[in-house]
Amino acid sequence: MGEVLRACGKQVFVGGNIGNPLLSEVFNITADSVVVLELSSFQLQPLRKSPHIGVILNLSPNHLDHHRSMDEYAEAKEGIFRYQGPSDYAVLNLDNSWTRSMGSKCPARCVFFSRREKVPGGVYVRGDEVIVDIEGAGRGVALSFDDIKVPGGHNIENFLAVAAVTALAGCDFEYLRSVARDFTGVENRIEFVAEKRGVKFYNDSSATAPSRSIAGIQSFAAPIVLIAGGSGKNLSFESLGEVIAERVKSTVLVGDTAHEIESAIRRAEKKLGRNVRTLVVDGFDEAVHVAYSEASPGDVVLLSPACASFDLFSDYKARGERFKELVKCITQCKNMKTSRRTVRHGSIDH
């Protein structure tokens, strides 16, 4: 959103959980500035003010180690539009049951986006095109899938939301298309790191919940060697286990939740009648080296932990940085030898 708004000539400040706090920029922000700010449920919970345009991309279980229930988590998220007025906008995902139901609660004008349905008055997909149909903000083909360079169906959803917000902010579609063609993503979010002997490494360390890792896994058609595990948030791994059993070639697990995820994979194997190679290791560095040893040319090594990082790292960014350091070592070494002594193999090796 920030890049598109800049491209169409606005002074833009972007902040949030991307390593860019805006407190240091407060005195540079003027009445004419546009601020694109990500707010967590923790930040939204105590607020008594909502933005001019509020966006909820989707909602799935997360942070249930902090919130008492999924209902409380959803209620916290609703703070993004709770204090809006009739001249404001709430941009919501029609395809997500939680955000769809929020539409009836919005005091502002609600603009839905959808990958699955035609949305009169909103943004939707027609074939391989993104269509904007917002009265007073824009109508027509905003961009095509070929314009979007970041991988994954969830990133198509992201661009639907970007199309809605930037149209409401008065940006022509040409700026959206131009940015989409050059935008390759941000750190720790399916970030391409390097390639060696046909194996590509991707850093998705910001995937700290199972739903985020599922989206990461579903972004690739190539065989995946997945690195997962970390500190828990009181979330279920059942759906993740099923997606791993369906889509993943090998899984390397590490951290406090390793055996919990392994158990979910085992249950999914029985349910789906499939076996997936699953390995549990004792340390993060070893997990990366073992994942590389499991990969063949044409495979993807994907760090997408489905968990927080606090068992081994200060935050997900530190975890992503360590992953990139290890990948750099792997790609620059001519001969990689990996110790497998501490690996505990999964069911197919029993």
C-alpha positions in Angstrom: 0.0 0.0 0.0 2.8 2.4 1.0 4.6 1.9 -2.3 1.5 2.5 -4.4 0.6 5.6 -2.5 4.1 7.0 -2.9 4.1 6.2 -6.6 1.0 8.4 -7.0 2.7 11.4 -5.3 1.7 11.2 -1.7 4.0 11.7 1.3 3.8 8.3 3.0 4.9 6.8 6.3 4.8 3.1 6.7 5.1 1.4 10.1 4.3 -1.7 12.1 5.7 -5.1 12.7 8.1 -4.8 9.8 11.0 -3.3 11.8 9.9 0.3 11.4 8.4 2.0 14.4 6.8 5.4 13.7 7.4 7.1 17.0 10.6 8.6 15.7 8.7 10.0 12.7 5.9 11.7 14.6 7.2 15.3 14.1 7.7 14.7 10.4 4.1 13.7 9.8 1.9 16.5 8.6 -1.8 16.9 8.0 -1.3 16.1 4.4 0.7 12.9 5.1 -0.6 9.4 4.6 0.3 6.8 7.3 0.0 3.1 6.5 0.2 1.5 9.9 -0.1 -2.2 10.9 -1.7 -2.6 14.3 -1.7 -5.8 16.3 -4.6 -7.0 18.5 -2.6 -6.0 21.5 -2.3 -2.4 20.2 -5.9 -2.2 19.1 -7.4 -3.5 22.3 -7.0 -0.3 24.4 -7.5 2.2 21.6 -10.6 4.5 21.4 -9.9 5.8 17.9 -10.1 4.2 14.5 -8.4 5.2 11.2 -10.1 6.8 8.2 -9.6 3.5 6.3 -9.4 0.3 8.4 -8.4 -3.0 6.8 -8.7 -6.6 8.1 -7.2 -9.0 5.6 -8.4 -12.2 7.4 -8.8 -13.7 10.8 -7.8 -17.1 12.1 -6.8 -18.4 15.5 -3.6 -16.7 16.9 -2.3 -15.2 20.1 -4.6 -17.5 22.2 -1.8 -17.6 24.8 -2.7 -13.9 25.4 -6.4 -13.6 24.5 -8.9 -15.7 26.5 -10.8 -16.9 23.5 -11.1 -16.5 19.7 -14.1 -14.2 20.3 -12.0 -11.9 22.4 -9.2 -11.9 19.7 -11.8 -11.0 17.1 -13.3 -8.3 19.3 -9.8 -6.7 19.6 -9.4 -6.7 15.9 -12.8 -4.9 15.4 -11.2 -1.9 17.1 -9.8 -1.0 13.6 -13.3 0.1 12.6 -15.3 0.4 15.9 -14.8 4.2 16.2 -15.2 5.1 12.6 -17.9 7.4 11.2 -20.1 7.4 8.1 -17.3 9.2 6.0 -14.8 6.4 6.8 -14.2 3.0 5.2 -13.7 -0.5 6.4 -12.1 -2.9 3.9 -12.8 -6.5 4.7 -12.3 -10.0 3.3 -15.6 -11.5 2.1 -14.0 -15.0 1.8 -13.1 -15.3 5.5 -16.1 -16.1 7.8 -14.9 -14.0 10.7 -14.3 -10.8 8.6 -17.5 -11.4 6.5 -19.6 -11.3 9.7 -17.9 -8.1 10.8 -19.5 -6.2 7.9 -22.8 -5.9 9.8 -21.0 -4.2 12.7 -19.2 -1.4 10.7 -20.4 2.1 11.4 -18.5 3.2 8.3 -18.9 2.3 4.6 -17.9 -1.3 4.2 -15.9 -2.4 1.1 -15.5 -6.1 0.6 -12.9 -7.9 -1.5 -13.0 -11.5 -2.6 -11.1 -14.1 -4.7 -14.2 -16.3 -4.9 -17.2 -14.1 -5.6 -18.2 -11.1 -7.6 -18.6 -8.2 -5.2 -20.7 -5.3 -6.4 -19.3 -2.2 -4.8 -16.1 -3.9 -3.9 -13.0 -5.6 -5.4 -13.0 -9.1 -6.9 -11.3 -11.5 -9.3 -12.6 -12.1 -12.8 -10.5 -14.8 -14.6 -7.0 -13.6 -14.0 -7.9 -10.0 -13.5 -8.5 -7.9 -10.4 -11.7 -5.8 -10.8 -12.4 -2.7 -8.8 -16.1 -1.6 -8.6 -16.2 1.1 -5.9 -18.6 4.0 -6.6 -16.8 7.3 -6.4 -13.3 5.7 -6.1 -12.8 3.7 -9.4 -14.2 1.1 -11.6 -12.4 -1.3 -14.1 -9.5 -3.7 -14.4 -7.0 -2.7 -11.7 -4.3 -5.2 -12.6 -3.8 -8.8 -13.8 -2.2 -11.8 -12.0 0.7 -11.5 -14.4 1.5 -8.1 -12.8 1.9 -9.7 -9.4 5.4 -11.0 -8.8 5.2 -12.2 -5.1 4.2 -15.9 -4.9 1.0 -17.3 -3.3 -2.7 -17.0 -3.5 -2.7 -15.1 -0.2 -0.7 -12.4 -2.0 -3.4 -12.1 -4.6 -5.8 -11.4 -1.6 -3.3 -8.8 -0.4 -3.3 -7.0 -3.7 -7.1 -7.0 -3.7 -7.0 -5.1 -0.4 -4.3 -2.8 -1.8 -6.4 -2.1 -4.9 -9.4 -1.2 -2.6 -7.4 1.1 -0.3 -5.4 2.9 -3.0 -8.5 3.4 -5.1 -10.3 4.9 -2.0 -7.2 7.1 -1.6 -7.5 8.4 -5.2 -4.7 6.5 -6.9 -5.0 5.6 -10.5 -4.7 1.9 -11.4 -1.5 2.6 -13.4 0.4 3.1 -10.2 -0.9 -0.1 -8.7 0.2 -2.1 -11.8 3.6 -0.4 -11.9 4.4 -1.2 -8.2 3.0 -4.8 -8.5 5.4 -5.5 -11.3 8.5 -4.5 -9.3 7.4 -5.5 -5.8 9.2 -8.7 -4.7 8.0 -8.7 -1.0 9.5 -7.8 2.3 11.9 -9.5 4.7 10.7 -12.7 6.6 7.6 -13.1 4.4 8.3 -15.8 1.8 11.5 -13.9 1.2 13.8 -15.5 -1.5 17.2 -15.9 0.1 19.5 -17.9 -2.3 19.8 -20.9 -4.6 22.4 -23.7 -4.6 22.5 -26.7 -7.0 18.9 -26.0 -7.9 17.6 -25.8 -4.3 15.9 -22.5 -3.5 15.7 -21.2 0.1 12.8 -19.0 1.3 12.6 -17.2 4.6 9.0 -17.1 6.0 10.0 -16.5 9.6 7.1 -14.1 10.2 4.8 -17.1 9.9 4.2 -17.5 13.6 0.8 -19.2 13.4 -0.3 -22.4 11.6 -2.5 -20.5 9.2 0.4 -18.4 8.1 2.5 -21.5 7.4 -0.3 -23.1 5.5 -0.4 -20.0 3.2 3.4 -20.3 2.8 3.3 -24.0 1.9 0.4 -23.4 -0.6 2.5 -20.7 -2.4 4.7 -23.3 -4.1 4.2 -25.9 -6.7 7.7 -27.3 -6.3 8.5 -30.0 -3.7 9.0 -28.5 -0.3 11.4 -29.3 2.6 9.8 -27.5 5.5 11.5 -26.2 8.7 8.9 -25.7 11.4 8.5 -25.4 15.2 9.2 -22.9 17.9 7.4 -21.6 21.0 3.6 -22.3 21.2 0.6 -19.9 21.4 -2.0 -22.5 22.5 -3.0 -23.1 18.9 -4.0 -26.3 17.1 -1.7 -27.8 14.5 -4.3 -30.2 13.1 -4.9 -28.3 9.8 -1.2 -27.7 9.4 -0.5 -31.4 9.8 -3.0 -32.2 7.0 -1.4 -29.7 4.7 2.0 -31.0 5.4 0.9 -34.6 4.8 -0.7 -33.4 1.4 1.9 -31.0 0.1 5.3 -31.4 1.8 8.2 -33.7 0.8 10.1 -33.6 4.1 9.6 -31.8 7.4 12.3 -30.8 9.8 11.0 -29.9 13.3 12.8 -28.0 16.0 11.9 -26.2 19.2 9.4 -26.5 22.0 6.5 -27.5 19.7 8.4 -30.0 17.5 6.7 -33.1 19.0 3.3 -31.4 19.1 3.5 -30.7 15.3 4.9 -34.2 14.7 1.9 -35.7 16.5 -0.4 -33.7 14.3 1.4 -34.9 11.2 1.1 -38.5 12.4 -2.7 -38.1 12.8 -3.0 -36.6 9.4 -1.0 -39.5 7.9 -3.5 -41.9 9.3 -6.5 -39.8 8.2 -5.1 -39.3 4.6 -3.4 -42.6 4.2 -0.1 -41.0 3.4 3.4 -40.8 4.9 5.6 -37.8 5.0 9.3 -37.9 6.0 9.5 -36.1 9.4 12.7 -35.4 11.3 13.1 -33.9 14.7 16.4 -32.2 15.5 17.9 -30.5 18.6 18.9 -27.1 17.3 18.0 -24.5 14.7 21.4 -24.5 12.9 21.1 -28.2 12.6 17.6 -27.9 11.3 18.7 -25.7 8.4 21.6 -28.0 7.5 19.4 -31.2 7.7 16.8 -29.5 5.5 19.4 -28.8 2.9 20.6 -32.4 3.0 17.0 -33.5 2.4 16.5 -31.3 -0.7 17.1 -32.2 -4.3 17.5 -30.0 -7.3 14.2 -28.3 -8.0 13.1 -28.4 -4.4 12.3 -25.5 -2.1 13.7 -25.2 1.5 11.1 -23.2 3.3 11.5 -21.8 6.8 7.8 -21.3 7.9 7.7 -22.2 11.6 4.0 -21.9 12.4 5.2 -20.8 15.9 6.7 -17.9 17.8 10.4 -17.8 18.2 10.9 -17.1 21.9 12.2 -20.6 22.8 15.4 -20.0 20.7 15.4 -16.3 19.6 14.5 -12.8 20.7 11.9 -12.5 17.9 11.0 -13.8 14.5 13.3 -11.3 12.8 16.4 -12.7 14.7 15.3 -16.2 13.6 15.0 -15.0 10.0 18.4 -13.4 10.1 20.0 -16.6 11.5 18.4 -18.6 8.7 19.8 -16.2 6.1 23.3 -16.4 7.7 23.2 -20.2 7.6 21.9 -20.2 4.0 24.8 -17.9 3.0 27.2 -20.3 4.6 25.7 -23.2 2.8 25.6 -21.5 -0.6 29.2 -20.3 -0.3 30.7 -23.6 0.8 31.9 -26.0 -1.9 31.4 -29.2 0.2 28.6 -29.3 2.8 28.7 -32.1 5.3 25.9 -32.4 7.8 26.0 -34.4 11.0 22.8 -36.4 11.4 23.6 -37.9 14.9 20.9 -35.9 16.8 18.2 -36.4 14.2 15.2 -38.5 15.4 13.5 -39.9 12.3 9.8 -40.1 11.6 7.5 -43.0 10.9 9.0 -44.1 7.5 12.4 -44.7 9.1 11.1 -46.8 12.0 
